[in-house]
Amino acid sequence: MLTMENIVREGHPALREIAEPLSFPLSEEDLTLANEMMEFLENSQDPEISEEMGLRAGVGLAAPQLAVKKRMIALLIPGEYEDDPPELQEVMVNPRIVSHSVEDICLKDGEGCLSVDRDVPGYVVRHSRITLSYQDVTGKTFKKRFKGYPAIVLQHEIDHLNGVMFYDHINQESPMALDEDVKILG
């Protein structure tokens, strides 16, 4: 079972490397990794388990955050209300953005990351809509559109596969400055 101890923190070289594509069928090791990544997200969002295990809540996790140089991400975005099913719950293999909107978006309170143990103030500007191509753990290929918060989370996780941290997108000169056409979410 994965804990916060398994997640590498900023400064670890794995977070700046480009992850390798996976081929199918996935190995037992890769299938186990997929299950453990999703289990971590589920545990991190469960108030009792997360407190007991000292987990920070997460909505996404990329294999490089576990020092695994593979193109795999797990997402667990809760529904709007407590009893709603998750808005997005999936392990994605070899995800890639095939198109995106011109419109940009950012989170009002900025972004955080399980690999970053500090608050990093500033707006992280992302595309408000993306079309993603990816495979599930069985190798089935999907092409789906995402918008708003799920699109932001996906871009954050895919950045991890490319050695990019969320704060790389923050305007270093003026972290709270935004172009007037950027939509603020939340």
C-alpha positions as CSV (number, residue, x, y, z in Angstrom):
1,M,0.0,0.0,0.0
2,L,1.4,3.4,-1.0
3,T,1.9,6.1,1.6
4,M,3.3,9.6,1.5
5,E,6.7,8.0,2.1
6,N,6.5,6.5,-1.4
7,I,6.0,9.9,-3.1
8,V,9.2,11.7,-4.1
9,R,9.4,15.3,-3.3
10,E,10.6,18.3,-5.4
11,G,14.3,18.2,-6.0
12,H,14.2,14.4,-6.8
13,P,15.5,13.8,-10.3
14,A,12.6,11.6,-11.3
15,L,10.3,14.6,-11.3
16,R,12.3,16.3,-14.1
17,E,12.7,13.3,-16.4
18,I,10.6,12.4,-19.3
19,A,8.6,9.2,-18.7
20,E,8.7,6.2,-21.1
21,P,5.7,5.0,-23.0
22,L,4.2,1.6,-21.9
23,S,3.5,-1.2,-24.3
24,F,0.7,-3.8,-24.0
25,P,-0.2,-6.1,-22.5
26,L,0.9,-4.4,-19.3
27,S,3.2,-6.4,-17.0
28,E,2.0,-7.6,-13.7
29,E,4.2,-5.0,-12.2
30,D,2.5,-2.2,-14.2
31,L,-1.0,-3.5,-13.3
32,T,0.0,-3.6,-9.6
33,L,1.3,0.0,-10.0
34,A,-2.0,1.1,-11.5
35,N,-4.0,-0.5,-8.7
36,E,-1.8,1.0,-6.0
37,M,-2.0,4.5,-7.5
38,M,-5.8,4.4,-7.5
39,E,-5.9,2.9,-4.0
40,F,-3.7,5.7,-2.8
41,L,-6.1,8.3,-4.2
42,E,-9.1,6.6,-2.7
43,N,-7.3,6.3,0.7
44,S,-6.2,9.9,0.5
45,Q,-9.8,11.1,0.1
46,D,-11.2,9.0,2.9
47,P,-11.1,11.2,6.1
48,E,-10.5,8.3,8.5
49,I,-7.9,6.4,6.4
50,S,-6.0,9.5,5.4
51,E,-5.8,10.7,9.0
52,E,-4.7,7.3,10.3
53,M,-2.1,6.9,7.5
54,G,-1.0,10.6,7.4
55,L,-2.0,11.0,3.7
56,R,-2.5,14.4,2.0
57,A,-5.6,14.4,-0.2
58,G,-4.9,14.0,-3.9
59,V,-7.0,14.0,-7.0
60,G,-4.2,12.8,-9.3
61,L,-1.0,10.9,-9.2
62,A,1.6,10.3,-11.9
63,A,4.1,7.3,-11.9
64,P,7.1,9.7,-11.9
65,Q,5.9,10.9,-8.5
66,L,6.7,7.4,-7.3
67,A,10.1,7.5,-9.1
68,V,8.7,5.3,-11.8
69,K,9.7,6.5,-15.3
70,K,6.5,5.3,-17.0
71,R,3.7,7.2,-18.8
72,M,0.9,6.3,-16.4
73,I,-1.4,8.6,-14.3
74,A,-4.3,7.9,-11.9
75,L,-7.2,10.3,-11.4
76,L,-9.9,10.4,-8.8
77,I,-11.9,13.6,-9.0
78,P,-14.8,13.6,-6.6
79,G,-18.3,14.5,-7.7
80,E,-19.8,17.8,-6.8
81,Y,-21.6,16.6,-3.7
82,E,-20.5,14.0,-1.1
83,D,-22.8,11.2,-2.2
84,D,-22.2,11.8,-6.0
85,P,-20.1,9.3,-7.9
86,P,-16.6,10.5,-8.8
87,E,-16.5,12.9,-11.7
88,L,-13.5,11.1,-13.1
89,Q,-12.0,7.8,-11.8
90,E,-9.5,6.2,-14.2
91,V,-6.0,5.0,-14.7
92,M,-4.7,6.4,-18.0
93,V,-1.7,4.9,-19.9
94,N,0.3,6.9,-22.4
95,P,-2.0,9.9,-22.2
96,R,-1.4,12.7,-24.6
97,I,-3.2,16.0,-25.4
98,V,-4.2,15.9,-29.1
99,S,-5.9,19.3,-29.1
100,H,-6.8,22.1,-26.8
101,S,-8.9,25.3,-26.5
102,V,-7.6,28.8,-27.1
103,E,-9.4,29.8,-23.9
104,D,-7.3,29.6,-20.8
105,I,-8.3,28.9,-17.2
106,C,-6.7,28.8,-13.7
107,L,-7.7,27.8,-10.2
108,K,-8.5,30.8,-7.9
109,D,-6.3,29.4,-5.1
110,G,-3.5,28.1,-7.4
111,E,-2.4,24.5,-7.6
112,G,-0.8,22.1,-5.1
113,C,1.0,18.8,-5.6
114,L,1.6,15.7,-3.5
115,S,5.3,16.1,-4.4
116,V,5.5,19.7,-3.1
117,D,5.5,20.2,0.6
118,R,5.1,24.0,0.5
119,D,2.5,26.5,-0.7
120,V,3.5,28.1,-4.0
121,P,1.5,31.3,-4.6
122,G,0.6,32.2,-8.1
123,Y,-1.8,31.4,-10.9
124,V,-1.1,28.3,-13.0
125,V,-2.7,29.1,-16.4
126,R,-4.0,26.0,-18.3
127,H,-6.1,25.3,-21.3
128,S,-9.8,25.3,-20.3
129,R,-10.6,22.4,-22.7
130,I,-8.5,19.5,-23.9
131,T,-8.9,16.4,-26.1
132,L,-7.0,13.5,-24.7
133,S,-5.9,10.3,-26.4
134,Y,-5.0,7.5,-23.9
135,Q,-5.3,3.8,-23.2
136,D,-6.8,2.0,-20.2
137,V,-4.9,-0.8,-18.4
138,T,-6.3,-3.3,-20.9
139,G,-4.9,-1.4,-23.8
140,K,-8.2,-0.1,-25.1
141,T,-7.7,3.3,-26.8
142,F,-9.9,6.3,-25.9
143,K,-10.2,9.8,-27.2
144,K,-12.2,12.0,-24.9
145,R,-12.8,15.7,-24.2
146,F,-12.4,17.3,-20.8
147,K,-13.1,20.8,-19.6
148,G,-12.8,22.9,-16.4
149,Y,-11.3,21.3,-13.3
150,P,-10.8,17.8,-14.8
151,A,-8.9,19.4,-17.7
152,I,-6.7,21.2,-15.2
153,V,-5.9,18.1,-13.2
154,L,-5.1,16.1,-16.4
155,Q,-2.7,18.8,-17.6
156,H,-1.0,18.8,-14.2
157,E,-0.5,15.0,-14.2
158,I,0.6,14.9,-17.9
159,D,3.1,17.6,-17.0
160,H,4.6,15.1,-14.5
161,L,5.2,12.7,-17.4
162,N,7.2,15.4,-19.2
163,G,9.3,16.5,-16.2
164,V,7.3,19.7,-15.7
165,M,6.2,21.0,-12.3
166,F,3.1,23.1,-11.8
167,Y,5.1,26.1,-10.6
168,D,7.0,26.2,-13.9
169,H,3.8,27.7,-15.3
170,I,3.7,30.5,-12.8
171,N,4.8,34.0,-13.9
172,Q,7.9,34.4,-11.8
173,E,8.0,38.2,-12.2
174,S,4.3,38.6,-11.1
175,P,2.8,35.4,-9.8
176,M,-0.7,36.9,-9.3
177,A,-0.9,38.6,-12.7
178,L,-3.3,37.3,-15.3
179,D,-4.2,38.2,-18.8
180,E,-7.8,39.6,-18.8
181,D,-9.1,36.8,-20.9
182,V,-8.1,34.0,-18.5
183,K,-11.1,32.5,-16.7
184,I,-10.7,31.9,-12.9
185,L,-12.2,28.7,-11.6
186,G,-13.3,28.2,-8.0
